[in-house]
Amino acid sequence: MAPPAEGGLVCLPVELISIICSYLPNSSIKSLRSTCTKIKETAQLRLTRVFLSANPINIRVFRAVADHDQFRNQITEILYDDAHFPPFPEPDIYEIEESMQMDDPEVGLVDNEEGCPHWFVKVCKENLKNMKYRKSFDLDRPDHILRAHQANAQPPLRICWQYYQNIHMQQSDTMKLKRDEEAFIYGLKQFPSLTRVTITTATHGHLYEPLYETPRIRAFPYGFNYPIPRGWPGGRGELSCIPAEPWEEMNEAEKEQWHGFRMVTRVLAQEESPSLLELVIDTNRLTGMGLNCTMFNSPSDDFGSPCDEYANLAKVLTNPGIRRLELPLLIGGEEYRRWAAFRSGYLYRMLSSATELEYFGFSTTEDNNAGEEYTMDNFIPLQSILPITSWHKLRHFHLSTLIVAQYDIMEALIILSANLQTISLNFLQFLKDQGDYRSLLSEIRDKMKWDQRDVASRPKLSICIHRHGTVSLGRSVFGLIMR
């Protein structure tokens, strides 16, 4: 085959240009499209997801896509970034005493060398330490080299601090004026192909390693170091046993820690979007994070009605089109309330309305190895909180970080087995003398008889277990996948 004539990439067949573009990220395709008219017509952006958060940059790009005659028809998912930039912490009492003793209000509160608060310096240095820790003994892969270049290009921390203050101020103004809510309502009307809404707190990932490169993150100065936003309680380095404070006792500011979840479910309940098929609440397995389970405890007003957050989510799930739900719960302290969130029946009642589910993911923030500390008095059977017998179309069943008994898991799998395609049983905590992963796998092999099915129809089972007691840094998981 003769080489292409002068003109390079422009002279290649359209099919080859499309194949080349399939290996490129959208940012590179965007640059490529600006080179000439022919490439612009051939190199199409793979734009199926838009990002939204309480930030002006994300909102501006979101609305630009919603107003574009071509791109808006391609959007199938809205991802709401509920990871808020954390507020400035109160000064430590010892730092205040030190400042008073030296008659200088800034001493002890501000790092004079860096020109910004001590807490900000501490967090940024900790980010760099974690980056090296996450690399561990890996070879210098390209991604590690790229992050090292960014760390070397870090602006002075006083510059990072000034930039961070501006971002935090923009976030506060946006939430106060409800601009993100207005944009979300507008997007529901402008995206005719929308099928999924995702709410996540894990967008920023780790320093120089975001889970999603949102417009806000792409606009950061090169090498920008900052406190990584996590949003909900439990996402800022706390232990996984952070308590779920009783919802009815929390004030509005405390409830607003779940700002994105509250706003999205409220709007979806009001707008009644018939095209919505999937509602995903994603923590990316960040330690100790989830929805406050106490909103499922019991009615929270004098008229015997559940809280607004429960009512809104329940109404969303009555949509007959709902096919997928992922639900992580913050459950710290429930053992002292006799697991009221699960025993009340409100969670079961809410899930019972989603009879068309094909994918269900459920997780909690239970501590590692907590199962051995509990007796059967602490055990909540799966069928008392999950309407398994009503989910006749369920194809994908994922459980994570639950206190379980082996016989109860087997009963659920036997009921669902006929249609299941994938099963995930991750980080389960077996009650003492109530089974373990080894005996569970043996019982699945002996009772389920999956080996008698043809390979294509056998369910795919995956298991993840803890290693070194934590998964908070994302590198301490051992996985097993079998078919």
N, C-alpha and C positions, 0 to 999 in steps of 0.2 A: 504494500500500500504506500503510495507516494505521500511524503510529508505535506501538511497543509501549506497553502500559499501564505504570502506575507499577510500579517494581520493577527497571527497567533490564536489566542483563545476564541476570538470572534469568528474565525473560519471553521471552528470545529462544529460537527453536527449538533443539533439541539439535544439529542439524546445523551451525548457525551458531556455536554455542559451540565445537564440535569444530574448526571451521575456524579460529576465532580462536586456540585453544590450539595449533594446529599451527605458529603463528608465534612462540610463546613458548618460552623455555628452561624446563627442568624446575624451576629455582629459582622462576620466576614462577608456574608452574602449581601448585607446592606451596603458595605463599602464597594463590593464588586458591582452592584447594580448602578452605582453612581459613575461608572467608567464610560458607558455608552448606551445608546438606546436599545440596541439588539440584546445586550446582556441584561438590561433591565427587564425586557420582555420575556427573557428565557429563565433567568435566575429568580425564582419566586421564593419569598420568605416563607418559612414553615411556621406560620403564626396561628396557633390554636389555643394559646393560653395568654391571658392578660393578668397583670398584677395590680393589686389595689392595697392601700394602707393609709394611715393617717399622716401622709406626707405629700406636699404639693407636687413634687416631681412625679411620683407614681400616679397621682390623680390626673396630672396633665397628660401623660402618655396614655393612660386608660381612656380618657375622653377623646383623645386624638384617634385612637383605634376605633372607638365607638362611632365616630363621625365619618370614618373612611368607608366609602361605598363597597370596596372589595374586601378589605381585611375584616370588617365586622361580621361578615357572613362566614368566616372561617373559624371564629372563636367558639370553642366547645367548653372551655373551663375558665372560671374566674377564681384566682387564688388570692385570698385575703391574708395579708401578712399581719398577724396579730402580735408580733414581737415588738413591743414598744421600747423606745430608748428609755432606760431606767431613770428615775428622778435622781437629783443630786442627794446623796445621803446626808443625814444629820451629822455634824462634827462629833467625833469621839469625845467623851467626857474628859479623858486624860489630856487630849490635845487642847481642849478649852482651858483646863487648869494651867497647863504649861504656858499658854498665851497670856493668861491673866498675871501669872507670876513674873513674866518678862515685860509687862506693860506694853505689849505689842500685839494687837488683835490678829495680825496676820501670821505671826510665828506659830508653828505647829499646825496651822490650817493650810498654808500654802508652801509648796516647795519652791524656795527662792531660786534654786539652781535651774529648775525646769520652768518656773513661771506659771504654775497651775496647781490646783489642789492636790494634797498628798494622796487622796483616795484615787484620783484619776491616774496619777503616776503609778501607783501600786497596781491598778487593774491593767494598765497597758504593759507593764513589765511582766505581769503574770501571763498575759496573752502570748508574749514571746517565749516564755518558758514552756507553756503548754504546746506551742507549735513545735519546739524541739522534742518535747516528750512524745508527742504524737508521731513524729518521724521515727522515734525509737532507733532500731538498728537497720532501718531500710537503706537501700542503696540510694544514691542521689538521682532519683527519677526526675523527669522533666518538671513534674508538678512541684516537687520539693525545691528544685532550683528556682522556679518561678516565684515561689513564696519567699525564698531567701533573698532574691533581688528586691522584692517589695519591702521586706524588713530592713534591708540596707538603705532603702530610699525613704524610710520613714521621716516625715517632716518633724521639726522640733515639737515637743509635746505641748508647748504653749500654743502653737498653731493648731494642733489637733484639738486642744481644749476649746479654743475659740470657735472652730468649725462645729464641734459637738454641741456647744451651747446654742448655736444657731439652729441646728437640726432639732434639738429638743424644744425650742421655742416654736418652730414651725409645727411640730407635732401637737403641742398643746393648743395652738390656735385652730388647727384643723379639726381636732376633736371637739373643741368648744363650739365651733360654727357648723359642725356636722357636714363638712364638705365631702368626707369619704362616704357618708350615708347617701347624700344626694347623687354622687357619682355611681354608687352601686345600684340605686333605683334606676338611673338612666341606662346603665349597662344591661340590666335585665330586659329593657325594652328594645335595646339596639342590637342585641346578639341573638338572632333567630335560631342559631344552631347550638345554643348553650345547653349542656346536659349535666355539667358538674360544677359544684361550688366547693372549694377547699379552704378550710381555715387552718392556718399553721402558725406555730410559734418558733419554728426551727429555720426560718428563712436565712438568717445570717450565718448559720453553721459555726465555723471557727474563724479565727483571724486569717484573712486572705484566702479563705476556703468556704465561701457561702454555699448553702444548699441550692439556692436559686439566685441568679444574677438579675435582680430587679433593676429597673431604671434608677432607683435611688442608690443602690449599691454600685452600679456602674459609674455613677456620677461622683463617687468618692475620689478625693485626690489620691494619686498613686502613693501607696505606702501608708495610707491613713490608718492609724491605730486608735481604737476606741472601745469602750465597754460594750461587749457583744449583747445586743438585746435578746431577751428570751420571753418577755411578756408575762405569762401567768406565774403564780407562786410556784416555787420549786424549780424554776429555770435559771436561777442566778447563782448556782453553786451550792444551794442548800441540800440537806440530806433528803433522801427519797421519802422519809417519814414526816415531812412537813404536814401539819394538820389541815384538814378541811374544816374551816371555821363554819359554824352553823349559818346557813344562808339568811335566815330570817333575822339574825342578829347583826348582819353586816350593813354598813352604811353604803350610800351610793358610790362614794369614792372607792371603797374596797371592792364593790361588785364590778366597777369599771376596769379592774385588772383583766377581766374577760371582755373587754370592749368589743372586739371584733365578733366574737361568738354571739354576744347579746344583740349587736346591731344587725348582723347577717340573718339570724333566725327571726328577729322581729320583722324585718323587711320581707323575708320570704313568706312568713305567715300572713302578712298583710297583702302582698302582691299576688300570692297563690300562683306562682309560676308553673304552668302545666308541663313545661318542657324539662323541668329538673328531674334527673334520674339518679344522681349520685350526690350525697352529702358526706364529705370526708373531713374529719377533724384530726389533723396530723401533728403529732409531737415528735415524730422521727425518733422515738424511743429515748427522748431526753429524760434524764432522771427526775422523778418526782413531779411530773407535769400531767395535767388533765383538767377536765371540767370538774368543778366542785360538786361532789356527789350529793351533798346535803340538800341540793335543790330537788332531789327525788324523795326526801325523807317523809314529808307530810304536808298537808295544807299549811300555808304560812300567813293567812289572814283570818279575820273574824267570821268570814262567810263560808269557810270550809273549802276555799279554792286553792289550788296549787299556785306557786309563784309564777310570775309572768314568763320567766325564762323556760320553765318546764312547759307551760301552756303553749308557748311559741314553737318550741321544738316538737312537741306532740302534734301540733297542727301541721307542721311541715311534713311529718311522717305519715299523715293521713292522705297525702297526695298519692293516688294509685300508681303513679309512674315511678315512685322511688324504687330503685333496684340495688342501691349500694349505700351502706352506712358504716362508718368507722367511728367508734365512740370510746375515747380514753377518759378514765375517771380518776380524780384525785380523792383518795379514800383515807388519808391519815387521820387517826383518831376514831374511826368507825368501830374499832373493836371495843372501845369504851362506851359506845352508844348502842351496843348489841346489833350492829350492822343495820341500823334503821333505814338507810338508803335502799337496801336490798329487800328488807322484810316488809316495807310499807306497801309494796305492790304497785307503786306508781311507775317504776321503771318497766316492770312486766307489762302493765297496761299500755304504756306508751309504745313499746316495741310490738305489741300485738296488732297494732293498726297497720304496720308495715308488712302486709301479708305477701307482697310480691318480691320481697328481697331475694337477690341472687348472690350478694356478697355481704358478709357481716364480719366486722372486726371489733373486738372488745378487749380492753386492757385496763389495768389499774396500776396504782403506784405502790403496791405492796412491797415490803422490804424483801431483799434476798434472804433465803433460808428462814423466813418467818413461819413457814408452815409447821416446822418441828416444834414451835413454841405454842401452838394452838391445839385445842382438843376439838372433838366433834361438836361441842357447843358453839364453836366459832364457824362451823361449816355451813355454807349456803349452797344447796343443790342448784345446779345450773338451770334445771327446768322450773325453779321457783323465780328466776329472774329473767330467763330467756324463753320466749314462746316457741320452742323448737318444733313442737308438733304442728304448728301453724305455718312453718316455713317450707312449703312443699316444693318451692322452686330454688332453694338455696344450693348454690354450686361451690361457694368458697366460704370456708368457716375458719376464722383466725382468732385464737385466744392467746393472751399474753399477760404474764405477771399476775396470776390468780392463785388463790389457795384452793386446792382441788383434792378430790379423792379419786382413785383410779376407777373404781366401779362406776362413779358418776360420769366420768369422761367417756367410758365405754358405752353407757346407756345413750348418751347424746350422739355418739358416732354411729351406733346401730340404727337409731331413728333416722338420721340424716344420710346414711351411707348410699342409698340408691342413686342419688343425684350428685353427690359431692365430686368435685374435680380437684380442688386443692384444700389441704388442711394444714394449718400452722398451729403448733402447740409450743409456744416460746416462753421460757423463764417461768414455767409453772412451779408452784410450791406445794409439794404433796404433804398432806397432814401425816403426822407420825403414825406409822404402821398402816397407812392407807395407800401404799403403792409407791412406785418410782418410775422413772423413764424406762429402765431396763425391762421391768415386768410389764409395763404398759405396751411396749413394742412387741413383746412376746404374745401378749393377749390379742393385740390387733392382728398379728400374723395368724394366730390359731383360730380366731373367731370370725374375722371379717372375710377371710377366704379371697382376698384380692388377687392372689396369684392364679385363681381360676378364671379371672376375666381376661379378655384380650388386653394387650399392652395399652392401647389407645384409651380404654375406658377405665383403667385403674386410677384411683385417686393419687395425687402427688402429696406426700406428707413431708413437711419440713419442721425441724426442731432446732431451736437456739437455746443454749444454756450459758450461764454466767461463767466467766473466767476471771480470777482475781477479785471477785466480789462486786464488780461494777461495770456498767456499760456507758457511763456518762461521757467518756471521751470517744466512744465509737470504735474502739479498737480491741475491745475485750469480750468478744463474742465467739463462741464455737458453734458452728452450724452443722446440721445433718439434713440432707434431702434424700428421700427415697421414694421409689415408685413400685 
